[in-house]
Amino acid sequence: MQQEPDTAVQEGNAWRQQLKLQLVQLEVAPNVEENIRRMQGLLDPAADFALLPELWNCPYDNDMILQAASRDRDSRRAMSQAAAGHHLWLAGSIPWRQNGHIYNMAFVFDDQGLEVCRYAKTHLMEVNTTRSHYSEADVFTPGEAFCAFETPWGRMGILVCYDIRFPEPARLLAQAGIRVLLPAAFNEAAGQKHWQPLLCTRALENQIFAAGCNPRYTWKGYKAWGHSLAVSPDGVILQEGPGTVELDLEQVDRIRQRMPYTKIRRQDLYRLESPVPVEISALSAGEAQSVVDPGIPDRRDPEQAVQSSPDKKHRNETQKGK
């Protein structure tokens, strides 16, 4: 199912147009308490919205992830309290236990410390080399839906790390009317090659702002890449590394008016459930393939984007946590 663009996105006059976004490039420590202290100490009081890295409360290591999952409610509560205490919006992911599973769960809190969105990472990384095999599915369960949420600056969407390698989630969120996409994070080896091109591409092809926050640390054999990025809707890097950058959100409307991708896009051809006309003379028989509209898996309201959570809750917990 495809969601029509929100009318407010087209008019562009109902929201705040300037967003001060902080990329909190945390140096992750091996214990949750220290990471909470570091997170709280790094928040910029001048920022409107602070973005934390993926798994900001523990190193990227299965044993450390399991340890941090035992402190998930403490970490969530710390995010809520930090958002309320600094009067800013705050987003980031932590290991989260729910219904006998562990999810790589991104939480978003408003400036009152209230949860407005939770999103469980849907695409779990798997790497196979001649020397090793690693799969996030060994520790995490994938989520089943995507998440967009309302803010004073318009609708935003959130993805986590490996999700950004797939064009479909960002496109679905863009079709749901987001102006800003918040993904994170990569290791050093992949980050050097793919981090910047992927974020710039997702911003450019969907005409949205994309901001990704990477931690910067080494744990055993794992090196986090750092190089956090904020990218404009025309693919220009506005910020690299930690710090606060001001986004002119009217740029989304200006670029979409100048180059109306939504208008020109051939949705009548981009459908996977039925064959698409292909000029066979230009392709081999094996290259002639159909294409599928993945749709959005669930909708809590026709006017809203889908809420992504294993139990599909929205503002379902207070800042005290469980």
N, C-alpha and C positions, 0 to 999 in steps of 0.2 A: 504494500500500500504506500502511496506517495502522499506526503502532506504538502498542501499548498503553502507558499511563503506567507508569513504573518504580515498583515496589512501595515502594522506599525513599522516593520522593517522597511517597507516601501516608502512610507511617509517620513520616517526618520526624525520625528519631531516630538516624540513622547518620552524620550529617555535622556539621561545625562550623556553628553557627547564626549567628555574627557574622563579617561580612566587612568589613574596612577596605579600601575601594576608592578609589584615587587617579585623578583625571582630570587627565592631564598635558597641559594646554593650551599646547602648544609654539608659540613664535613662530618659524616656519620660515625658515631662511636659504637663500641660493642655492647653498650647497655642502654636500656630504654630511658632510665632516669636522666642520664647525661644528655641524650638526644632531645628529650623534652626541654631540659634547661637551655640547650643551645638554640633550639627552635624559638623559644620564648624570647631569648636575648637578641636574636637577629631581626625580629620583626621591625619594620620601619613605621613609626607613628604617622608619617606623612602619606603612607600608601593607602589606597582605597581597597585594594585586593592583593593578598599575598599568596603566591603559589609555592608549595613545598614540593620536594622530589617524590618520586615513587619510593615507597618503603623508607620514609624519612626517619623512622624510629629504630632501624636495625640494618646491619650489613646484609648484602645480597648473598646469603649463605643459608642452606636449608636448615641447619641446626639453629642458627641465629633467628631465622624466620619463625621457627617453632617456639623458641623462647619468647620472642616478641609477641606472638599470638596469645600467650598466656597473660600478657599485660595489655590486651587490645582495648579494654574498657578504659583503662587509665590513659592510654594514648588518645583515644577519642575525646575523653573528658578534657584533656590538656588542650586539644585543638579548639574545643568549644570555649573554654575559659580564655584562651589567648585571643580568639576572635572578639569576644565580648570586652576583654580588658583593653585591647588596642583599638577597638571600634573600627574594625576592618573585616572584610570578607576573607575567608581562608580555605584553601583546598590542598589536599595531599592524600597519599594512600598509605595504608598500614595493613599488616596481616590481621585478618578478622575472622573470628570463630563464629559459625552460625549453623545450626541444625546438623552438627556433627561434621562439618566441613570447614576448611580454611580458605578464605577468599583474599585476593589482593584487592582490597576495598578502598576506593577513593571516596572521601567525604568532603562535602562543601558546607561551610557554616557562614551565616550572615553576620553582620556587625553587632548583632545582639547575642551571638553564640548559639543560634538555633540552626539545626540541621535542615538544609533545603534540598540536599541531593546525596545519594550514595550510589556508587557505580562499582560493580565487581568486574574486574578485567576480563574481557571476553576471549581474547586471543592469547593463549599461553605459549611462551617461547619454547621451541625445541631446536637443538643444535646437534648435528652429527658430523664429527670429523674423524680422521684416521686415528686420532689419539684419544678421543673421548666422546661421550654422549651425555647430554643434559636435557632434561625436560622439566619445565615448571609444573607440569601435571603431577610430578612426584610429590609435590607439597600443596599445590593450590588446586581448587576446583574453579572452572571457568564460570563467569556470569552468563546470563541468558538474554540480556536486553541492554539498550543504550539509554543514556540519560542526558536530558537538556533541562535547564532550570532558569527561572526568571530572576533578574537582578535589576537594580536601578539603571543599569547601562544597557539593558536589553537582554535577550536570551543568550545563554552560553551553553556550551557542551563540554564534556570531559571524557578523555580517553586515557589509557595508561600504556606507556612504553610500546610494546610489540604491536598494540592496536594500530599504531600510526603507519605501520608497513602496509596496511590494507586500505585501499581507497574508499571502500564501501561505507564504513562507519562514519568517516568525516563527511561524505556526501549526504548520507541520511540525516545527519545532524544539521548540515547546511540547508537541506530541504525543509527541515523542521523550523528554520528561521534563526539559527544562531548567528551571532556576530563575532564571537570569540571562541576559539577552541583551545583547551588546556590539556596537552599531553605531556608525558614524561616517562622514562629516562633511559639512557643507553650506557653500555660499558665502553671502555676506551677503544677496543679493536673495532667494534661496529660503529662507534660514534665518529671516529676519524673519517670513515667512508660514507656513512649513510645519514647521520643525524641532521646535518644542515640541509642536504637535498630533500629529505623527506618532509621536514617541517615547511620549507619554502614551497614545495610542491603542493602540499595540502592547503596552505594558505592561498596560493595563486589559483589553483583550479577551482576552489570553492569561493573565492573572493571574500575571505574572512581573515581576521587576525588569528595567528597561531602562536601560542607561548608554551615553551617546554622547559621544565626545570630539572637539571641533572645535579646530583650530588657530586662531590669531588673527594675521593678517598681511595685507599687501597686496603683490601682485607684478604689475607692469604693470597690466592692467585688472581683475585678479582680487582680490576681497576675501574672505578667509575669515571666517566668521561668529563664531567663538568660542562663547560661551554654552553650554559643555559642560553636560550634564545627567545627573543620576541620578534615576530615577523609580521609585516604589514600585508593587507589584502592583495597587493601587487607583487609580493615576494621579496620585498626589501627588508634586510635585517635591521631592526631598530635598536636592539640591545643584545650584546653577547657577554655572558658571564653574569655574576650576581649584581643586583642593583634594582633601582626603581625606574621605570620608563613610563612616560605619559603617552597613552594611545588616543589618537583623534578618531573616534568611532564614526564620525561623519564620512570618513574616507571609504567605509564600506559602501555607503549609499552612492557616493560620487563615482566609485569605480564600477559599481554594478550598473549605473546609468550610462556611463561611457562605453562599457563593453557588456551588454546584457546577455550573459551566458544563459541565464534561465530561460529567456525568450527564444534563444537560438537552439538550445539543446533539443535533440530529436528524441523525445520520450516515446514517440510512436515506434521507434526502432530499437530502443534499449530495453527489450523485454525478453527474458530468458525462457518464459513458459511457452513461447511459440517461436518457430523458426523466423529468423530475420533474413530479408532478401540479401543475398550475397552474389556478387558477380563472379561466378565460378571460373570464368575465363582468366581472371586475374589471380586466382588462388588454386592450389592443389585441392583435391577432394578432401584431404585430411585437415586442411585449414579452414574449410567452410563449417563454421560452428554457430550454434545458437547462443544467445546472451540472456541472464535472468535478473529480473528486478527483485533484489533480496527483500525489499520492504522493511518496515519497522516492526519488530516482533510483537509489540504490545503498546497500547495507548491507554493512559488513565483518564484522558479527556480529549475530545476531538480537537480542542484548541491548544493542547499542550503537547510537547514532545514526550516520548516514552520515558518512564522512570525505570532506571536499571538497578535492580536489586534482586537477590535471590528470592526475597519475599515481597518485592515490589511495594515497599513502604516509601512514604515521602517524608513529612516532618514527623517521624515516628518516635523520636527519643528526645528528651530534654537534655540540657547541657550537663546534667548530673550523670548521664550514662546509665548503664544497667547495673 
